Amino acid sequence: MRVDTKRRKKARKGFEQMYGVQELAGRMFHILQTGKRGLDSLHMELGAMICEAVMDIEREERSGPDHSPFHRGVYKWAYQRGSVYCMSERSSSQIS
């Protein structure tokens, strides 16, 4: 057995003796749950940013860059209320 593996097993036994198996399992579950919530939050934030970038790209493809439209009479100063769904979560925002 490798030295690292032996050290990990020895450390785990020490924690189990200090806290008990149930307490240690509860603490590990809490750490995993907290980490999952953090990753889920980051994932939703990145999804919203990607959706916004896609909408901005589509807007520029249709009407040109800001302050120099492709066609006369095309202006980009209005907003439209709307929602975007990302992973079954609804994100309401103003779409320009």
Long-range contacts (C-beta under 8 A, 24 or more apart in sequence): 43-87, 44-86, 44-87, 44-89, 47-86, 47-87, 47-89, 48-84, 48-86, 48-91, 51-84, 51-86, 51-91, 52-93, 55-84, 55-95, 59-96
